[in-house]
Amino acid sequence: MTPQEVDPRQMRARYPDVFDRPASTRLAMPAMIVAAFAILIYGLVDLDFSPSRFFAGLSQLGWISLMMIPPDPGSSLPIYLKALGETLSIALLGTTLAAVFALPVSLLAARNIVPSNILRFPIRRFLDSIRGVDTLIWALVWINVVGLGPFAGVLAIAVSDFGAFGKLFSEAIEGADQKQVEGIRASGGSALHEIRFGLLPQVLPVIAGQVLYFIESNTRSATIIGIVGAGGIGLQLAEQIRVLEWQKVSFLILMILVAVAAIDFISGKLRFAIIGRRAVA
């Protein structure tokens, strides 16, 4: 059996949008590629990108790497361990405070809890505005408000994660199965009963998994904000870089890597235990 011959004129008549596309449509993709390439070139020129400076700096990077070997805390190991514990405490306390305050607000931002867009819209925009400011900026703000130290770091992580948790929690609530809620409503339950017994049992495992993930992520964030004065091991790291104690710097970096890996392992096990095998199924 030989395939039927295709008449190009019939194909053009049947699919005019494919064969007779306007010039603006055909040129849209090449124009976007050219525009993106032009922006890239402009950015490299405007930011004073210099390949010669980059390759010349590689020798300096190699010298610094050699100076980091072997890692040695000197006599400061107890101070570094205390600073690491402070960093972990900042991450844990800041994340917990953010989750506690974000949960009730997320209920007001969920469409299936507050159907009125007049009430829900300002709450969502409020959460977006808080989430749009980076943790480092919040740290600088709170350092000027409450002074240097871990308290400013806790407040920075709590405020920054409050906006993120509010969005994530509200989306989890909106994605919950409504059959349980309808069953409680049909049995005469109030709106609070619907939330307490219909929604929260479904979303709490998801929320717990998100909180555990943020604790892991905020361990790194607590290190970064410590560099600007919010306490923890980041402050020690910045000080040793400033005085060019590269062996101590490498030891501090190893401590951070080990702590993050341990928290990643523990939080992964806890998330798996809480959420179960639903994600794998």
Order of alpha helices (4+ residues) and beta strands (2+ residues): alpha-alpha-alpha-alpha-alpha-alpha-alpha-alpha-alpha-alpha-alpha-alpha
